[in-house]
């Protein structure tokens, strides 16, 4: 079994739950807004490499592509 980190997500709401290839990640909506506003680079988010594919897939799926 891989190492697991369980974090209390109560203070991270609202959040997105993102199913990645090897784990489930929780990303606060406020973090994404910080990226949009230029306050934070997406590459500064922990495990950003794992998050980008499912985020983009969900977005394209929502467009019907």
C-alpha positions in Angstrom: 0.0 0.0 0.0 1.3 3.4 -0.9 1.8 6.1 1.7 -1.3 8.1 2.3 -1.7 11.6 3.7 -5.1 12.4 5.0 -5.8 16.0 5.7 -8.8 17.6 7.5 -10.5 19.3 4.6 -13.1 21.1 6.6 -11.1 24.4 6.4 -10.6 23.9 2.6 -14.2 24.3 1.6 -15.5 24.9 -0.9 -13.2 22.6 -2.8 -12.9 20.3 -5.8 -12.2 16.6 -5.4 -10.0 15.5 -8.2 -9.5 11.9 -9.1 -5.9 11.5 -10.4 -4.2 8.4 -11.6 -2.7 7.4 -8.3 -4.7 9.4 -5.7 -7.7 11.6 -4.9 -6.7 15.2 -4.3 -8.7 18.1 -2.8 -8.1 21.5 -4.3 -9.7 24.6 -2.6 -11.7 26.7 -5.1 -9.9 29.7 -3.6 -6.6 28.3 -4.8 -7.9 28.1 -8.4 -9.2 31.7 -8.1 -5.7 32.8 -6.9 -4.2 31.2 -10.1 -6.8 33.0 -12.3 -6.1 36.3 -10.5 -2.3 35.9 -11.0 -1.7 35.7 -7.2 -0.3 32.1 -7.6 1.3 30.2 -10.4 -0.4 26.9 -11.2 3.1 25.3 -11.0 3.4 26.4 -7.4 0.5 24.0 -6.4 1.7 20.7 -4.9 1.4 17.9 -7.4 0.3 20.2 -10.1 1.5 17.7 -12.7 -1.0 15.2 -11.4 -3.9 17.7 -11.4 -3.7 19.3 -14.8 -4.8 16.3 -16.9 -8.0 15.5 -14.9 -8.9 19.2 -14.7 -8.5 19.7 -18.4 -10.4 16.5 -19.2 -13.3 17.5 -17.0 -13.4 21.0 -18.7 -13.4 19.5 -22.2 -16.0 16.9 -21.2 -18.2 19.8 -19.9 -17.9 21.4 -23.4 -19.0 18.1 -25.0 -15.7 17.4 -26.7 
